[in-house]
Amino acid sequence: MGKPTGFKEFKRKEDGYISVKKRISNYKEFTIKLDDKDLKNQGSRCMDCGIPFCHSSCPLGNLIPDFNHMVHQEEWQKASWILHSTNNFPEFTGRLCPAPCEKSCVLGIIEEPVSIENIEKNIVEKSFKNGWIKPKIPNKRTNYKIAIVGSGPAGLAAAQQLNSVGHNVIVFEKEDKIGGLLRYGIPNFKLEKKIIDRRVNILKKEGIKFITNANVGVNISVSDLENFDSILLCGGASEKRDLNIPGANSNGVIQAMDLLTRQTKSIYDKSIKTPELKNKNVIVIGGGDTGSDCVGTANRNGAKSVINFEIMPKPPIKRSIKTPWPYWPLQLKNSTSHKEGCDRNWLINTKEFLFNKDNNLTGLKTVNVKWETKKNNSPKLIEIEGSEKIWKCDIALLALGFTGAEATLATKLGVKINTRNNYQTTNYQTNISKIFSAGDMRRGQSLIVWAISEGREAAREIDLFLTGKTSLATKGEGQLPKI
Ligand SMILES: Cc1cc2nc3c(=O)[nH]c(=O)nc-3n(C[C@H](O)[C@H](O)[C@H](O)COP(=O)(O)OP(=O)(O)OC[C@H]3O[C@@H](n4cnc5c(N)ncnc54)[C@H](O)[C@@H]3O)c2cc1C
Protein backbone atom coordinates (compact mmCIF):
# COMPACT_ATOMS: atom_id res chain seq x y z
CA MET A 1 0.00 0.00 0.00
CA GLY A 2 1.67 3.18 -1.24
CA LYS A 3 -0.14 5.79 0.80
CA PRO A 4 -2.54 4.92 3.62
CA THR A 5 -4.70 7.99 3.00
CA GLY A 6 -4.60 7.88 -0.84
CA PHE A 7 -8.19 6.71 -1.23
CA LYS A 8 -9.38 9.63 0.92
CA GLU A 9 -7.32 12.25 -0.90
CA PHE A 10 -7.80 11.38 -4.55
CA LYS A 11 -10.91 10.83 -6.63
CA ARG A 12 -10.88 8.22 -9.37
CA LYS A 13 -9.39 9.46 -12.65
CA GLU A 14 -8.86 7.66 -15.96
CA ASP A 15 -7.48 8.44 -19.42
CA GLY A 16 -9.70 11.00 -21.15
CA TYR A 17 -11.41 10.78 -24.53
CA ILE A 18 -11.15 12.82 -27.71
CA SER A 19 -14.49 14.55 -28.50
CA VAL A 20 -17.18 12.45 -30.16
CA LYS A 21 -17.16 14.67 -33.26
CA LYS A 22 -13.43 14.17 -33.80
CA ARG A 23 -13.24 10.49 -32.93
CA ILE A 24 -16.07 9.32 -35.17
CA SER A 25 -14.30 10.91 -38.14
CA ASN A 26 -11.77 8.06 -38.17
CA TYR A 27 -11.03 4.53 -36.93
CA LYS A 28 -8.22 5.32 -34.50
CA GLU A 29 -8.16 4.76 -30.73
CA PHE A 30 -9.30 7.92 -28.99
CA THR A 31 -8.00 8.01 -25.42
CA ILE A 32 -5.92 10.84 -23.93
CA LYS A 33 -3.33 9.52 -21.48
CA LEU A 34 -3.30 10.65 -17.84
CA ASP A 35 -0.04 12.19 -16.74
CA ASP A 36 2.32 10.21 -14.51
CA LYS A 37 1.56 12.27 -11.40
CA ASP A 38 -2.13 11.45 -11.71
CA LEU A 39 -1.30 7.79 -12.27
CA LYS A 40 0.90 7.76 -9.16
CA ASN A 41 -2.03 9.16 -7.17
CA GLN A 42 -4.42 6.65 -8.70
CA GLY A 43 -2.07 3.84 -7.62
CA SER A 44 -2.22 5.20 -4.08
CA ARG A 45 -6.03 4.81 -3.97
CA CYS A 46 -5.47 1.05 -3.60
CA MET A 47 -6.13 0.37 0.08
CA ASP A 48 -4.49 -2.09 2.41
CA CYS A 49 -7.76 -4.03 2.35
CA GLY A 50 -6.53 -7.27 3.86
CA ILE A 51 -8.28 -9.57 1.39
CA PRO A 52 -7.90 -8.13 -2.10
CA PHE A 53 -11.06 -9.38 -3.80
CA CYS A 54 -9.84 -7.78 -7.07
CA HIS A 55 -7.14 -10.40 -7.22
CA SER A 56 -9.45 -13.39 -6.91
CA SER A 57 -12.13 -12.06 -9.27
CA CYS A 58 -9.55 -11.59 -12.04
CA PRO A 59 -9.51 -14.80 -14.14
CA LEU A 60 -5.72 -14.38 -14.33
CA GLY A 61 -5.33 -13.73 -10.61
CA ASN A 62 -3.44 -10.53 -11.42
CA LEU A 63 -1.40 -9.28 -8.44
CA ILE A 64 -3.24 -5.97 -8.47
CA PRO A 65 -2.38 -4.37 -5.10
CA ASP A 66 1.30 -5.13 -5.80
CA PHE A 67 1.45 -3.35 -9.14
CA ASN A 68 -0.68 -0.47 -7.87
CA HIS A 69 1.82 -0.02 -5.05
CA MET A 70 4.75 0.01 -7.49
CA VAL A 71 3.03 2.66 -9.62
CA HIS A 72 2.57 4.80 -6.54
CA GLN A 73 6.30 4.33 -5.78
CA GLU A 74 7.05 5.31 -9.42
CA GLU A 75 8.73 1.93 -9.85
CA TRP A 76 7.17 1.39 -13.26
CA GLN A 77 9.49 -1.36 -14.45
CA LYS A 78 8.82 -3.40 -11.31
CA ALA A 79 5.10 -2.81 -11.83
CA SER A 80 5.55 -4.23 -15.34
CA TRP A 81 7.33 -7.36 -14.04
CA ILE A 82 4.52 -7.97 -11.57
CA LEU A 83 1.85 -7.42 -14.21
CA HIS A 84 3.51 -9.68 -16.77
CA SER A 85 4.06 -12.41 -14.20
CA THR A 86 0.37 -13.36 -14.46
CA ASN A 87 -0.77 -11.74 -17.73
CA ASN A 88 0.97 -12.29 -21.07
CA PHE A 89 -0.83 -9.44 -22.84
CA PRO A 90 -1.86 -6.57 -20.55
CA GLU A 91 -2.00 -4.25 -23.58
CA PHE A 92 -5.15 -6.15 -24.69
CA THR A 93 -6.83 -6.48 -21.29
CA GLY A 94 -5.78 -2.94 -20.26
CA ARG A 95 -7.80 -1.64 -23.22
CA LEU A 96 -10.65 -4.12 -23.54
CA CYS A 97 -11.35 -5.99 -20.34
CA PRO A 98 -14.71 -5.28 -18.65
CA ALA A 99 -12.57 -5.40 -15.49
CA PRO A 100 -14.26 -7.79 -13.06
CA CYS A 101 -11.44 -6.75 -10.69
CA GLU A 102 -12.88 -3.24 -10.42
CA LYS A 103 -16.38 -4.58 -9.72
CA SER A 104 -15.01 -6.38 -6.66
CA CYS A 105 -12.57 -3.67 -5.50
CA VAL A 106 -13.14 -3.10 -1.76
CA LEU A 107 -13.03 0.67 -2.23
CA GLY A 108 -15.95 0.21 -4.64
CA ILE A 109 -18.28 -0.53 -1.69
CA ILE A 110 -18.28 3.12 -0.64
CA GLU A 111 -16.54 5.02 -3.47
CA GLU A 112 -15.51 4.76 -7.10
CA PRO A 113 -13.21 1.69 -7.34
CA VAL A 114 -9.49 1.95 -8.08
CA SER A 115 -8.94 2.52 -11.83
CA ILE A 116 -7.11 -0.82 -12.13
CA GLU A 117 -7.61 -1.39 -15.86
CA ASN A 118 -6.34 2.06 -16.75
CA ILE A 119 -3.28 1.66 -14.53
CA GLU A 120 -2.61 -1.70 -16.23
CA LYS A 121 -2.74 -0.12 -19.69
CA ASN A 122 -0.39 2.67 -18.66
CA ILE A 123 2.12 0.25 -17.12
CA VAL A 124 2.37 -1.84 -20.29
CA GLU A 125 2.46 1.15 -22.63
CA LYS A 126 5.28 2.74 -20.62
CA SER A 127 7.12 -0.58 -20.69
CA PHE A 128 6.95 -0.83 -24.47
CA LYS A 129 7.96 2.81 -24.81
CA ASN A 130 11.02 2.31 -22.61
CA GLY A 131 12.03 -0.93 -24.31
CA TRP A 132 11.52 -3.00 -21.16
CA ILE A 133 9.51 -5.65 -22.97
CA LYS A 134 12.11 -7.80 -24.66
CA PRO A 135 11.90 -11.26 -26.22
CA LYS A 136 12.69 -13.95 -23.66
CA ILE A 137 14.44 -16.68 -25.60
CA PRO A 138 14.54 -20.03 -23.74
CA ASN A 139 18.04 -21.20 -22.75
CA LYS A 140 17.38 -24.77 -23.83
CA ARG A 141 15.05 -26.41 -26.33
CA THR A 142 13.25 -29.70 -25.67
CA ASN A 143 12.47 -32.19 -28.43
CA TYR A 144 8.71 -31.74 -28.05
CA LYS A 145 6.70 -30.27 -30.95
CA ILE A 146 3.34 -28.64 -30.24
CA ALA A 147 0.77 -27.47 -32.79
CA ILE A 148 -1.61 -24.71 -31.77
CA VAL A 149 -4.68 -24.19 -33.94
CA GLY A 150 -5.92 -20.59 -33.74
CA SER A 151 -4.02 -17.40 -32.95
CA GLY A 152 -6.50 -15.55 -30.73
CA PRO A 153 -5.50 -14.55 -27.19
CA ALA A 154 -5.89 -18.17 -25.95
CA GLY A 155 -3.59 -19.61 -28.64
CA LEU A 156 -1.04 -16.81 -28.26
CA ALA A 157 -0.87 -17.07 -24.45
CA ALA A 158 -0.46 -20.84 -24.62
CA ALA A 159 2.22 -20.48 -27.32
CA GLN A 160 4.25 -18.06 -25.20
CA GLN A 161 3.99 -20.22 -22.09
CA LEU A 162 4.96 -23.44 -23.87
CA ASN A 163 7.79 -21.76 -25.76
CA SER A 164 9.12 -20.27 -22.51
CA VAL A 165 9.92 -23.77 -21.21
CA GLY A 166 11.71 -24.68 -24.44
CA HIS A 167 9.07 -26.59 -26.41
CA ASN A 168 8.88 -26.06 -30.17
CA VAL A 169 5.61 -24.32 -30.96
CA ILE A 170 3.91 -23.76 -34.32
CA VAL A 171 0.69 -21.72 -34.48
CA PHE A 172 -1.67 -22.38 -37.41
CA GLU A 173 -4.07 -19.57 -38.28
CA LYS A 174 -6.68 -19.73 -41.03
CA GLU A 175 -6.86 -15.96 -41.50
CA ASP A 176 -4.18 -13.93 -43.30
CA LYS A 177 -3.08 -12.27 -40.05
CA ILE A 178 -2.49 -13.31 -36.44
CA GLY A 179 -4.77 -12.26 -33.55
CA GLY A 180 -8.17 -14.01 -33.74
CA LEU A 181 -11.05 -11.74 -32.77
CA LEU A 182 -8.56 -9.12 -31.60
CA ARG A 183 -7.60 -8.73 -35.26
CA TYR A 184 -10.85 -9.13 -37.19
CA GLY A 185 -13.67 -8.87 -34.64
CA ILE A 186 -12.88 -6.01 -32.30
CA PRO A 187 -12.92 -2.71 -34.19
CA ASN A 188 -9.77 -0.67 -34.70
CA PHE A 189 -11.12 2.19 -32.61
CA LYS A 190 -11.03 -0.15 -29.57
CA LEU A 191 -7.73 -1.81 -30.46
CA GLU A 192 -5.42 -0.53 -33.19
CA LYS A 193 -3.91 -3.51 -34.97
CA LYS A 194 -0.32 -2.28 -34.59
CA ILE A 195 -0.74 -3.19 -30.89
CA ILE A 196 -1.14 -6.86 -31.91
CA ASP A 197 1.77 -6.70 -34.39
CA ARG A 198 4.03 -5.23 -31.68
CA ARG A 199 3.41 -8.26 -29.44
CA VAL A 200 3.49 -10.84 -32.24
CA ASN A 201 6.95 -9.56 -33.24
CA ILE A 202 8.18 -10.28 -29.70
CA LEU A 203 6.66 -13.79 -29.83
CA LYS A 204 8.35 -14.47 -33.19
CA LYS A 205 11.70 -13.37 -31.77
CA GLU A 206 11.15 -15.71 -28.84
CA GLY A 207 11.06 -18.55 -31.37
CA ILE A 208 7.36 -19.24 -31.93
CA LYS A 209 6.53 -20.06 -35.57
CA PHE A 210 3.34 -18.77 -37.15
CA ILE A 211 1.71 -20.11 -40.31
CA THR A 212 -1.15 -17.96 -41.64
CA ASN A 213 -3.75 -18.88 -44.29
CA ALA A 214 -3.54 -22.35 -42.74
CA ASN A 215 -7.05 -23.66 -42.15
CA VAL A 216 -6.56 -26.91 -40.28
CA GLY A 217 -8.99 -29.52 -41.58
CA VAL A 218 -9.38 -27.63 -44.87
CA ASN A 219 -6.10 -26.67 -46.61
CA ILE A 220 -3.96 -28.24 -43.86
CA SER A 221 -4.95 -31.84 -43.41
CA VAL A 222 -5.42 -33.08 -39.83
CA SER A 223 -3.00 -35.90 -40.71
CA ASP A 224 -0.29 -33.22 -41.07
CA LEU A 225 -0.59 -32.71 -37.29
CA GLU A 226 0.04 -36.39 -36.47
CA ASN A 227 3.77 -35.86 -35.94
CA PHE A 228 3.20 -33.28 -33.20
CA ASP A 229 3.57 -34.49 -29.61
CA SER A 230 0.57 -32.44 -28.58
CA ILE A 231 -2.10 -30.31 -30.27
CA LEU A 232 -3.95 -27.42 -28.66
CA LEU A 233 -7.22 -26.33 -30.27
CA CYS A 234 -7.99 -22.62 -29.74
CA GLY A 235 -10.28 -22.00 -32.73
CA GLY A 236 -12.79 -19.73 -30.95
CA ALA A 237 -16.60 -19.95 -30.95
CA SER A 238 -17.57 -18.49 -34.28
CA GLU A 239 -21.00 -20.01 -35.06
CA LYS A 240 -23.28 -16.97 -35.37
CA ARG A 241 -26.89 -16.97 -34.19
CA ASP A 242 -29.37 -16.27 -37.02
CA LEU A 243 -32.76 -14.61 -37.00
CA ASN A 244 -34.98 -16.88 -39.08
CA ILE A 245 -37.99 -14.65 -39.61
CA PRO A 246 -39.74 -13.57 -42.84
CA GLY A 247 -37.54 -11.35 -45.01
CA ALA A 248 -34.26 -12.57 -43.49
CA ASN A 249 -32.78 -12.98 -46.99
CA SER A 250 -33.42 -9.42 -48.13
CA ASN A 251 -30.53 -7.16 -49.12
CA GLY A 252 -29.46 -5.12 -46.12
CA VAL A 253 -29.80 -7.86 -43.47
CA ILE A 254 -26.18 -8.39 -42.46
CA GLN A 255 -24.44 -10.46 -39.80
CA ALA A 256 -22.56 -8.12 -37.41
CA MET A 257 -19.36 -10.15 -37.70
CA ASP A 258 -19.39 -9.85 -41.51
CA LEU A 259 -19.53 -6.07 -41.17
CA LEU A 260 -16.92 -5.84 -38.41
CA THR A 261 -14.45 -8.15 -40.16
CA ARG A 262 -14.74 -6.42 -43.50
CA GLN A 263 -14.56 -3.00 -41.88
CA THR A 264 -11.23 -3.76 -40.19
CA LYS A 265 -9.83 -5.47 -43.30
CA SER A 266 -10.79 -2.45 -45.41
CA ILE A 267 -8.70 -0.11 -43.22
CA TYR A 268 -5.59 -2.06 -44.19
CA ASP A 269 -6.61 -3.13 -47.69
CA LYS A 270 -8.44 -0.44 -49.63
CA SER A 271 -9.62 -2.98 -52.22
CA ILE A 272 -11.95 -4.55 -49.63
CA LYS A 273 -15.38 -2.96 -49.64
CA THR A 274 -17.68 -2.72 -46.62
CA PRO A 275 -21.49 -2.59 -46.78
CA GLU A 276 -22.54 1.01 -47.51
CA LEU A 277 -23.85 2.61 -44.29
CA LYS A 278 -23.51 6.28 -45.25
CA ASN A 279 -26.84 8.11 -44.94
CA LYS A 280 -28.58 4.83 -44.13
CA ASN A 281 -31.06 4.12 -41.35
CA VAL A 282 -29.26 1.40 -39.42
CA ILE A 283 -30.83 -0.87 -36.80
CA VAL A 284 -28.55 -3.05 -34.69
CA ILE A 285 -30.39 -6.08 -33.30
CA GLY A 286 -28.67 -7.23 -30.11
CA GLY A 287 -27.62 -5.11 -27.16
CA GLY A 288 -24.34 -6.80 -26.18
CA ASP A 289 -20.70 -5.94 -26.88
CA THR A 290 -20.88 -6.92 -30.55
CA GLY A 291 -23.97 -4.73 -30.93
CA SER A 292 -22.12 -1.86 -29.29
CA ASP A 293 -19.19 -2.30 -31.72
CA CYS A 294 -21.68 -2.14 -34.61
CA VAL A 295 -23.08 1.13 -33.23
CA GLY A 296 -19.56 2.64 -33.17
CA THR A 297 -18.91 1.35 -36.69
CA ALA A 298 -22.21 2.68 -38.08
CA ASN A 299 -21.56 6.15 -36.62
CA ARG A 300 -18.04 6.20 -38.07
CA ASN A 301 -19.43 5.25 -41.48
CA GLY A 302 -21.86 8.18 -41.53
CA ALA A 303 -25.17 6.39 -40.85
CA LYS A 304 -28.20 8.71 -40.88
CA SER A 305 -29.71 7.09 -37.78
CA VAL A 306 -28.55 4.31 -35.45
CA ILE A 307 -31.09 2.38 -33.39
CA ASN A 308 -30.32 -0.55 -31.09
CA PHE A 309 -32.78 -3.29 -30.02
CA GLU A 310 -32.43 -5.59 -27.04
CA ILE A 311 -34.92 -8.32 -26.14
CA MET A 312 -34.01 -8.31 -22.43
CA PRO A 313 -35.19 -5.64 -19.93
CA LYS A 314 -33.12 -2.50 -19.34
CA PRO A 315 -30.70 -3.32 -16.51
CA PRO A 316 -30.68 -1.06 -13.44
CA ILE A 317 -28.39 2.01 -13.54
CA LYS A 318 -26.86 0.97 -10.21
CA ARG A 319 -25.79 -2.54 -9.16
CA SER A 320 -28.88 -4.76 -8.73
CA ILE A 321 -29.45 -6.23 -5.25
CA LYS A 322 -29.45 -9.62 -6.94
CA THR A 323 -25.74 -9.17 -7.66
CA PRO A 324 -24.28 -7.51 -4.56
CA TRP A 325 -20.60 -6.62 -4.18
CA PRO A 326 -18.21 -8.40 -4.87
CA TYR A 327 -20.14 -10.23 -7.62
CA TRP A 328 -20.15 -9.26 -11.27
CA PRO A 329 -23.02 -6.75 -11.31
CA LEU A 330 -26.22 -6.79 -13.30
CA GLN A 331 -26.05 -3.13 -14.30
CA LEU A 332 -26.59 -0.92 -17.35
CA LYS A 333 -23.49 -0.62 -19.54
CA ASN A 334 -23.09 2.58 -21.46
CA SER A 335 -20.12 2.04 -23.76
CA THR A 336 -18.14 4.77 -25.50
CA SER A 337 -19.90 3.69 -28.72
CA HIS A 338 -23.34 4.12 -27.17
CA LYS A 339 -22.30 7.61 -26.08
CA GLU A 340 -21.43 8.48 -29.68
CA GLY A 341 -25.12 8.47 -30.58
CA CYS A 342 -27.71 5.72 -30.64
CA ASP A 343 -31.35 5.25 -29.70
CA ARG A 344 -31.45 2.22 -27.39
CA ASN A 345 -34.65 0.19 -26.99
CA TRP A 346 -35.21 -2.71 -24.59
CA LEU A 347 -37.87 -5.45 -24.41
CA ILE A 348 -38.38 -5.48 -28.14
CA ASN A 349 -38.56 -8.45 -30.50
CA THR A 350 -38.15 -8.31 -34.28
CA LYS A 351 -40.90 -10.24 -36.06
CA GLU A 352 -40.33 -9.50 -39.73
CA PHE A 353 -37.95 -7.80 -42.19
CA LEU A 354 -39.89 -5.72 -44.73
CA PHE A 355 -38.51 -5.32 -48.26
CA ASN A 356 -39.43 -3.82 -51.63
CA LYS A 357 -39.82 -5.44 -55.06
CA ASP A 358 -36.02 -5.35 -55.56
CA ASN A 359 -35.59 -7.34 -52.32
CA ASN A 360 -34.02 -4.34 -50.57
CA LEU A 361 -34.74 -3.94 -46.87
CA THR A 362 -37.12 -1.06 -46.12
CA GLY A 363 -38.19 -1.66 -42.52
CA LEU A 364 -38.63 -3.90 -39.52
CA LYS A 365 -41.79 -5.04 -37.81
CA THR A 366 -41.40 -5.41 -34.03
CA VAL A 367 -43.46 -6.20 -30.99
CA ASN A 368 -42.88 -5.21 -27.37
CA VAL A 369 -42.35 -8.07 -24.96
CA LYS A 370 -42.23 -8.84 -21.26
CA TRP A 371 -40.62 -11.71 -19.37
CA GLU A 372 -42.53 -13.87 -16.91
CA THR A 373 -41.08 -16.51 -14.65
CA LYS A 374 -42.71 -19.91 -15.00
CA LYS A 375 -43.31 -22.25 -12.07
CA ASN A 376 -40.05 -24.12 -12.75
CA ASN A 377 -38.23 -20.73 -12.62
CA SER A 378 -37.47 -20.67 -16.34
CA PRO A 379 -38.19 -17.30 -18.00
CA LYS A 380 -40.99 -17.03 -20.57
CA LEU A 381 -41.22 -14.39 -23.30
CA ILE A 382 -44.70 -12.84 -23.66
CA GLU A 383 -45.60 -10.58 -26.59
CA ILE A 384 -47.68 -7.54 -25.68
CA GLU A 385 -50.81 -7.44 -27.77
CA GLY A 386 -51.29 -4.34 -29.91
CA SER A 387 -47.67 -3.19 -29.51
CA GLU A 388 -46.61 -3.96 -33.10
CA LYS A 389 -44.58 -1.20 -34.70
CA ILE A 390 -42.92 -0.59 -38.08
CA TRP A 391 -39.43 0.96 -38.09
CA LYS A 392 -37.82 2.49 -41.16
CA CYS A 393 -34.59 0.63 -41.82
CA ASP A 394 -32.13 0.24 -44.72
CA ILE A 395 -29.53 -1.89 -42.91
CA ALA A 396 -30.20 -4.39 -40.10
CA LEU A 397 -27.14 -5.71 -38.31
CA LEU A 398 -27.56 -9.03 -36.52
CA ALA A 399 -25.55 -9.05 -33.30
CA LEU A 400 -27.33 -11.94 -31.64
CA GLY A 401 -24.41 -13.78 -30.12
CA PHE A 402 -22.81 -17.11 -30.97
CA THR A 403 -24.10 -20.66 -30.69
CA GLY A 404 -20.74 -22.38 -30.17
CA ALA A 405 -17.60 -23.57 -31.92
CA GLU A 406 -17.35 -24.87 -35.49
CA ALA A 407 -17.76 -28.64 -35.29
CA THR A 408 -15.89 -29.65 -38.49
CA LEU A 409 -12.44 -29.76 -36.92
CA ALA A 410 -13.73 -31.80 -33.96
CA THR A 411 -15.36 -34.29 -36.30
CA LYS A 412 -12.18 -34.70 -38.36
CA LEU A 413 -10.05 -35.19 -35.26
CA GLY A 414 -12.58 -37.36 -33.40
CA VAL A 415 -12.82 -34.84 -30.54
CA LYS A 416 -16.09 -34.78 -28.54
CA ILE A 417 -18.32 -31.70 -28.36
CA ASN A 418 -20.64 -30.99 -25.43
CA THR A 419 -24.34 -30.05 -25.43
CA ARG A 420 -23.43 -26.34 -25.63
CA ASN A 421 -21.46 -26.94 -28.87
CA ASN A 422 -18.11 -26.38 -27.18
CA TYR A 423 -15.12 -28.70 -27.32
CA GLN A 424 -15.36 -31.02 -24.35
CA THR A 425 -12.39 -31.32 -22.01
CA THR A 426 -11.30 -32.39 -18.55
CA ASN A 427 -8.48 -30.16 -17.33
CA TYR A 428 -8.25 -28.80 -20.90
CA GLN A 429 -7.62 -32.33 -22.27
CA THR A 430 -10.09 -33.70 -24.81
CA ASN A 431 -11.12 -37.35 -25.16
CA ILE A 432 -7.96 -37.84 -27.28
CA SER A 433 -5.09 -37.72 -24.82
CA LYS A 434 -2.63 -35.60 -26.79
CA ILE A 435 -5.25 -33.08 -27.95
CA PHE A 436 -6.20 -30.18 -25.67
CA SER A 437 -8.53 -27.21 -26.11
CA ALA A 438 -8.78 -23.72 -24.56
CA GLY A 439 -10.43 -20.33 -24.92
CA ASP A 440 -13.83 -19.70 -26.51
CA MET A 441 -13.68 -23.02 -28.38
CA ARG A 442 -13.80 -24.75 -24.97
CA ARG A 443 -15.83 -22.35 -22.82
CA GLY A 444 -18.05 -20.62 -25.42
CA GLN A 445 -17.92 -16.96 -26.46
CA SER A 446 -16.36 -15.16 -23.50
CA LEU A 447 -13.69 -12.56 -22.74
CA ILE A 448 -10.07 -11.89 -23.65
CA VAL A 449 -9.00 -12.20 -20.03
CA TRP A 450 -10.55 -15.68 -19.88
CA ALA A 451 -8.91 -16.67 -23.17
CA ILE A 452 -5.47 -15.67 -21.85
CA SER A 453 -6.14 -17.45 -18.58
CA GLU A 454 -7.28 -20.64 -20.35
CA GLY A 455 -4.28 -20.52 -22.72
CA ARG A 456 -1.94 -20.34 -19.73
CA GLU A 457 -3.68 -23.15 -17.84
CA ALA A 458 -3.85 -25.40 -20.92
CA ALA A 459 -0.12 -24.82 -21.55
CA ARG A 460 0.58 -25.98 -18.02
CA GLU A 461 -1.48 -29.14 -18.54
CA ILE A 462 0.31 -29.87 -21.83
CA ASP A 463 3.73 -29.38 -20.21
CA LEU A 464 2.69 -31.80 -17.44
CA PHE A 465 1.35 -34.28 -20.00
CA LEU A 466 4.58 -34.21 -22.01
CA THR A 467 7.20 -34.08 -19.29
CA GLY A 468 5.44 -35.30 -16.13
CA LYS A 469 6.24 -32.05 -14.30
CA THR A 470 5.91 -28.33 -14.93
CA SER A 471 7.39 -25.05 -13.81
CA LEU A 472 4.67 -23.02 -15.51
CA ALA A 473 2.57 -20.89 -13.18
CA THR A 474 -1.09 -21.49 -12.46
CA LYS A 475 -3.68 -18.73 -11.77
CA GLY A 476 -2.27 -15.84 -9.75
CA GLU A 477 1.02 -17.61 -9.22
CA GLY A 478 3.31 -14.95 -10.63
CA GLN A 479 6.90 -15.92 -11.36
CA LEU A 480 8.59 -12.74 -10.27
CA PRO A 481 12.19 -11.88 -10.90
CA LYS A 482 13.94 -10.82 -7.67
CA ILE A 483 12.92 -7.22 -6.95
C1 LIG B 1 -17.29 -8.14 -31.87
C2 LIG B 1 -16.65 -8.65 -30.63
C3 LIG B 1 -16.18 -7.76 -29.69
C4 LIG B 1 -15.58 -8.23 -28.53
N1 LIG B 1 -15.12 -7.32 -27.64
C5 LIG B 1 -14.53 -7.75 -26.49
C6 LIG B 1 -14.03 -6.83 -25.54
O1 LIG B 1 -14.14 -5.61 -25.71
N2 LIG B 1 -13.42 -7.32 -24.42
C7 LIG B 1 -13.29 -8.67 -24.19
O2 LIG B 1 -12.71 -9.07 -23.18
N3 LIG B 1 -13.75 -9.57 -25.10
C8 LIG B 1 -14.36 -9.14 -26.23
N4 LIG B 1 -14.84 -10.06 -27.13
C9 LIG B 1 -14.63 -11.51 -26.86
C10 LIG B 1 -13.16 -11.92 -27.18
O3 LIG B 1 -12.75 -11.34 -28.39
C11 LIG B 1 -13.03 -13.43 -27.23
O4 LIG B 1 -13.53 -13.98 -26.03
C12 LIG B 1 -11.57 -13.88 -27.41
O5 LIG B 1 -11.01 -13.31 -28.58
C13 LIG B 1 -11.49 -15.40 -27.49
O6 LIG B 1 -10.17 -15.77 -27.76
P1 LIG B 1 -9.81 -17.19 -28.41
O7 LIG B 1 -8.34 -17.20 -28.57
O8 LIG B 1 -10.45 -18.26 -27.63
O9 LIG B 1 -10.54 -17.20 -29.83
P2 LIG B 1 -10.55 -16.20 -31.06
O10 LIG B 1 -10.11 -14.85 -30.69
O11 LIG B 1 -11.91 -16.33 -31.65
O12 LIG B 1 -9.47 -16.80 -32.05
C14 LIG B 1 -9.68 -18.03 -32.70
C15 LIG B 1 -8.79 -18.09 -33.91
O13 LIG B 1 -8.77 -19.42 -34.41
C16 LIG B 1 -8.76 -19.38 -35.82
N5 LIG B 1 -9.22 -20.68 -36.32
C17 LIG B 1 -10.44 -21.24 -36.12
N6 LIG B 1 -10.48 -22.46 -36.70
C18 LIG B 1 -9.28 -22.66 -37.28
C19 LIG B 1 -8.72 -23.72 -38.05
N7 LIG B 1 -9.42 -24.83 -38.33
N8 LIG B 1 -7.44 -23.61 -38.50
C20 LIG B 1 -6.71 -22.50 -38.20
N9 LIG B 1 -7.20 -21.45 -37.49
C21 LIG B 1 -8.46 -21.54 -37.03
C22 LIG B 1 -9.68 -18.23 -36.14
O14 LIG B 1 -9.48 -17.73 -37.45
C23 LIG B 1 -9.28 -17.22 -35.06
O15 LIG B 1 -8.22 -16.40 -35.52
C24 LIG B 1 -15.46 -9.62 -28.30
C25 LIG B 1 -15.96 -10.53 -29.23
C26 LIG B 1 -16.56 -10.06 -30.38
C27 LIG B 1 -17.13 -11.05 -31.36
The ligand as a Gaussian input file, in Angstrom:
#p B3LYP/6-31G(d) Opt

LIG

0 1
 C      -17.293000      -8.136000     -31.872000
 C      -16.654000      -8.654000     -30.626000
 C      -16.180000      -7.763000     -29.691000
 C      -15.582000      -8.227000     -28.525000
 N      -15.121000      -7.317000     -27.635000
 C      -14.529000      -7.751000     -26.491000
 C      -14.033000      -6.826000     -25.542000
 O      -14.141000      -5.606000     -25.712000
 N      -13.422000      -7.320000     -24.418000
 C      -13.287000      -8.670000     -24.195000
 O      -12.707000      -9.071000     -23.182000
 N      -13.750000      -9.568000     -25.096000
 C      -14.358000      -9.144000     -26.230000
 N      -14.840000     -10.061000     -27.126000
 C      -14.625000     -11.513000     -26.862000
 C      -13.164000     -11.917000     -27.181000
 O      -12.749000     -11.341000     -28.389000
 C      -13.030000     -13.434000     -27.235000
 O      -13.527000     -13.981000     -26.030000
 C      -11.572000     -13.876000     -27.415000
 O      -11.012000     -13.307000     -28.576000
 C      -11.488000     -15.402000     -27.492000
 O      -10.167000     -15.774000     -27.763000
 P       -9.813000     -17.191000     -28.409000
 O       -8.340000     -17.197000     -28.571000
 O      -10.451000     -18.262000     -27.629000
 O      -10.535000     -17.205000     -29.834000
 P      -10.552000     -16.196000     -31.062000
 O      -10.106000     -14.846000     -30.685000
 O      -11.913000     -16.331000     -31.651000
 O       -9.470000     -16.799000     -32.050000
 C       -9.681000     -18.031000     -32.696000
 C       -8.789000     -18.091000     -33.910000
 O       -8.765000     -19.423000     -34.411000
 C       -8.758000     -19.381000     -35.823000
 N       -9.217000     -20.680000     -36.320000
 C      -10.438000     -21.243000     -36.125000
 N      -10.483000     -22.460000     -36.702000
 C       -9.276000     -22.661000     -37.277000
 C       -8.715000     -23.724000     -38.049000
 N       -9.422000     -24.826000     -38.332000
 N       -7.435000     -23.613000     -38.496000
 C       -6.709000     -22.502000     -38.201000
 N       -7.197000     -21.452000     -37.495000
 C       -8.463000     -21.539000     -37.028000
 C       -9.681000     -18.230000     -36.139000
 O       -9.477000     -17.727000     -37.452000
 C       -9.283000     -17.223000     -35.063000
 O       -8.225000     -16.405000     -35.521000
 C      -15.457000      -9.624000     -28.297000
 C      -15.963000     -10.533000     -29.229000
 C      -16.562000     -10.060000     -30.376000
 C      -17.127000     -11.045000     -31.359000

